[in-house]
């Protein structure tokens, strides 16, 4: 099985966190997002412990809310010692509604509006990740009006390619996020930030991309960031207390994907950082990481009911399900791989080659192509694994479909964390 929280019971049904997925679908309906809270907590502890053991005191992980964001998630993150990365006022509001401490929120975004800045300041968000000169000016002004000095990190781009999917590569020079080091613009960005009387510059932020399976790209980023930090110390006497190295450790979507040694990667990264600081006689900074996908992806799966089975003679067979790109748009966007299993018939031979398609009026509404399943029947239950990240948060109401419910499972019990949308919800904002 792809992950250790998945198994097959005596009925031949897929289980998650010890609970029968067929029973979950019968109780809560389908499509259904299922999140294993024990796996979620285990993933949080992996990061928290590795950073605590290997990095300077005060280093800790920030959960990237863009991967998954709902109110009931944030008490769990807080209990496990996580901070949180938020990218919009809506994510800030959700985190605060879940009781998450505002001082542990780090506010991202490459186009924070004046309203965004005001809302975050009035909500007492702990730190802004500042993206550009215009934001610096508006944030400085807004903080001054409120009589506060706001903590900030400056987002810079190191100009390296971690060899990941182009759509999730954010470390290259030509990118809408951050200010590039190589062109000299980041140096001017730092000078601008240090001149602002209402801002406290704590250090630098860098995010090189997602689905990175080894420590080497992060070590490369550290080398560039330390060279830059040393130059800023020489130019301004500024010493960065914090380096935020972003997120990016990958997860396994398929059996063929490598297993990621997150503690080992963090240990290697810490050793590389200490060595680089020693060579430059630079004080070792605190390190923040922003895991999102690797916290929640393998804790989640999505359940679907099979509807139609159609074979186009001489071409291929389609199995259609009662969800699709509305609850998982990632295959339609960039052919994201997933493992699909027959949750209600796990012990049956899988000799039927088919494409799993959604119910939307789009030829691109596919879940996966050319996979092996048993000969499907209407009302069979399919499970798409590793959907805890970027499925719920990217869901839409395209074709006026209602978003699925989200259920959390723990200690042999399931609880509804987000109710299924109703038709009334679809028109609630219509006038």
N, C-alpha and C positions, 0 to 999 in steps of 0.2 A: 504494500500500500504506500502511496506517495508520502503520507505523514503518519506519525505514530498515534494521533488522536482519531484515526479512521480505522474501522474494522468491519467485519461481516458477521452477523449473528446467525443463529440456528435456522432462521427463516430465509436466509440468503439475502437479507436486506443490509444495505449500507448503514453503519452507525457512525455518529459523530459525537465525541465526548461521552460515549456509552449509550446514547439515545438513538432509537430506531428512526431513520429519516422518513420511512413510510408513515409511521405514526405521527411524526411531526407535520407532514404534509396533510394528513387527514384531520389533525386538530386545528392547524393554523391556515390551511389552504396553500395553494401554489399558483404562481411562482412564489418562492419564499427564500429570503436570505436567512442563513443560519450562522451564528457566530459562537464559537467555542470559547467561553470566557477563561477557562483554565489554560488553553493554548495561548490566548492573548496575554494572560498574566505571565506565563512562562517566557514568552518572547520579550516582554518588558524587563523582566528580571535578568535576562541574558545581557541586555545592554547596560542596565544600571550597574550590575555587578562588575562587568568587564571594565567599564569606565572608572568605577570606584577603585578597582584593584590596580589599574595600570596608568591612569592619568592623574594630574595634579588635583588636589582636593578642590571641590567646587565644580568639577567636570560632571556633566550628566546629559542624558538624552532628552531631546524634545520630540514629542510625537508630532508628525506632520499631518495635520487635520485634513489636508486635501485628499488623503488616502481614504479616510473614513471619518465622518463627523455626525454624531447624533448625541443628544443630551446624556443618555445613559452610559456612554462610553467614558465620559470625563471623570466620574468618581473612581472608576477602576484605574485610570491613568494616574490620578493623584495618589491613590493608595499605594501604587507601585513605585512612587518616587520619580515619576516622569515630569518634565516640563512639557510645554505644548507650543508648536509652531502654528500660527493662524495667518490666513492670507486674505481675510475679508472681515468686514464688520459682522456679517452673518456668522462666521466661525467664532468670532469673539463672543457674540451674544450666546451662541450655543454652549461654548465652554463655560461661560459665567452662569448660564442657566443650570448647568450640571454641577455647579458648586466648585468649579476649578478656580484656584487662586489667581487673581489678575496679575500679580507680580511674577508669576511663572509663565506668562504668555509672551511670546516673541512674534512681533507683527511684521509679516512679509508683504510684498506686493510691489510691482514695478510701476503702478500708476495709482497710488493712494490719492483719492480726491481730498479736497479740503474737509468735506463731511466725514470721510473715513478717519482722517487725522484727528479731527475734533472728537469723534466718538471714542477712539482709542485712548486719547489723553484723558477724557472725562471718565473713562472706565478704568483708568489707572493701570493700563497695560505696562508690563515691566520693561520691555525693551523693543525698540523699533529696529528693523533691519532696513537701513536706508538705501535706496536704489539709485538715486540720481540727484543732481544739483538742485533741481526745482523742488524736490521733496525736502531737501535740507533746509532751503529757505523758508518754505511754508511751515515745516515742523518747528523750526527755531522761533518763528514769529508766533505760532499758536502756543507753544510752551511759554514764551515770554508773557503773553496775555494772561496766562493762568498762574504766573509767578512760580513756575517749576523749572527744574533742569532735568531733561529727559535723557535716559540712558539710550545709547544707540550703538549698533554695529554697522560697519560700512560694507556693502556688498561689492566685491571686486571679482573680476573674471580672470582666472589664471591662464586661459588660452591653451588648454590641453584637451586631447580627445581620448576619453576612456573607452572608445570602441564599443559604444552601446548604440541603441536605436537612435537615429537622428532626431526623432520627435521628442526624445527625453534626454538629449545631450545638451546640457546648459552650461558647460564649462568653456566652450570655444569663444574666440574673440568676437566673432560676428553673432551676437546673441542679444535679445531684447532685455536680458536681465543683467543688472550690475554694470560696473564700469571697468573696462579692460586695463590690465596692468601694462601690457606690452607697448601700447601706444603712448604711454605717459599720462593718460587721462586720469588714471587712478591716483597718481601722485597729486594732481591738482585737486581731485576730489577730497583727499585727506586734508590738504591745506585749507580748503573751504570749510570742511567740517570742524577742524580745530579752531577756526576763527569765530565760530558761533558760540555766543556766550550762554545760550540756554540749552546747550546739548553737552552731554558727557560721552565722549567717544571711548568705548571700552575695547574695541578691537575690530577684527575683520571677519567677514562672512564670505564663504565660497561654496558653490554647489556645482559639481562637475557633471552630474547626470544620474541616471537610475539603472537598475539591474546590473550592478558591478559586483563581480563574484570574488575579487581578491583585493588585497590591501595596496597593491602597487600604484594604481592611479591616484589614490589618496596620498600616498607618500610623495608622488610627483607633485601634487598640488601643494603639499606642505613645503617642499623645497622652494617653490616659487613664492609662496606666501611668506616664508621666513626671509628670503632675499628682499622681498618688498618691505617687510616689517623692519628689517635692518636699515634699509635706505630711509625709511620714514623716521627712524630713531636718529640717524645722522643728520637728517634735514630739519627736524622739528623737536628733537628730544622726546618724542612720543614713544612710549613702550606699550605695545598691545597686551592687555591683560587676558584677553579671550580670543581664541580662534574657533569660529563655528565652521566646521568642515562639511556641513550639509548632510544629506542622506545618500542613499544609493545602493546599499548592500542588497543583492538580488535574492530572489526566492525561486523555488522550483515549481514550475508550472507543468513540466513533463518529467517522466522518469529519467529521461536522457539528460536533464539539466544537472549541473554539478551541485553537490551539497556544499553550502557555504559555512565556513568556520568563523562565525562572527567573533567569538572571544579571541581566536587566534589572529584574526585580521586586526582587531583593536589593539592587541598586544604588540603586533608588528608595527602598527602605526605609532604607538606610544614610544617604542624603542627608536624608531626613525626620527620622531619629533625631538626626543631628548638628545640624540646624537647631533642633530642639526643645530639645536640651541647651544650645545656645548661648543661646537666648532665656531659659532659666531659670538660666544659669550653673551647670549641673549637669554633673559629670564624665561623659564618654561611657562607658557601660558596655560590657562584652563582651556579645556576642549569641550565643545558642544557638538553633538551629532543630531541629525534630524531624520531618524528612521520613521517611515510611514508604512510602506508596503511590507517591509520585513517584520513589522509588529503585527499587522492584522491580516495579511493576505492568506496565509495558511491556516488561520483561525476561522476562515469563512468558506462557505460553499453556497450554491444556489440550487434549489430544487424546482423542476419543471414537470408538468404533465405532457405526455405525448398526445398529439392530436392526429394528424394525418401521416400516412406513409405512402410515398409516391415514387415509383421507379420510371424513369424516362429511358425506354429501351435503347440500348446502344450508347447511353450517356452515363447517368448516375442515378442513385436513389436519394431521396430526401426524407428526413424525419422532421416534422414540424412540432414545435413546442409552444406552450401558451405564454411565452415571454419573448425575449430577443434583444434587439438593439436598444430598446427602451430601458431595460434593466442591466444590460451589459453591452455598451457600445464599442468596446475595445477591439473586437475583431473587425468590425466595420471600419473603425478608424485606422488601425495599423496591423491587422492580421495577427493580433495577439494570440499566442498559443494557450490552450487549456486542455486539461484532462477531463474527458466526459465519461461517466460510468453509469451503468443501468442500476440505479439505486434499489429498485424493487426486484431485480433478478441478477444479483451479483455472481451467482454460481453458474449461470448459463453460458454456454460457449459463445464467444464473440467472433462470428464469422461473416457478419453482414456489414459490408462497406457502405458507408452512407455519409451524407452531409446533414448536420443538424441546423435547421433554419428556424428563424423566429416568425412571429405572426404579423409583422408590420408590412405595409405596402411598399416595400423596397427590395429590389433584387439583391442588394448588399446586406440584407438583414440575415446574417449567418452567425452561428455560434462557433462551429468548427467544421472543417471540410475533410472528407476522406478518412473517417475514423472507423474503428471496428466496434460493433455492438451486436447483441443478439438480434434476431428478427423481431423488430419492434411491433407492439400492439397498442392500439388506442388505450389511453389511461395508464400506460406504464409510467414509472417515475424515473426521470433522469436527474443526475447530479453533476453539476459542473464544479470542479474543485478549485481551490485557491482563488476564490472570488471576494475575499474580505476587503481587498483594496481596489479602489477606483471602479467599483460597480454601483454600490448604493449612492456614492457621491456624484457619479456621472449620470445617474438615471434621469429620464425625462418623461414627459407626458405626450410624446409624439403619437400621432393617431388617436389622441385623447384616451390613452391607456392609463390606468391607475398604477401608481408605483406599488411594489410589493411590500408586505410586512417584513420586519426584521425581528428575529427571535434570538435570544441569548440562552445558551445552555450551560449548566454548571451543576456539579454534584447530583447528577441524575435527574435534574429538573429543567424545564424550559419555561422561560418567561417572555412575554411580549415586550419588546423594547421600543419598537416603532410600529404603530398600527398600519394596516393596509389602507391606502387611500380609497375614498368613496367617490361616486359620481358627484356628490354634493361638493367635495373638495375641488373637483375639476372646475366648477363654475363659481367657487367662493369669491374670487376676485373679479368676476365678470360683472359689468354694469349694464 
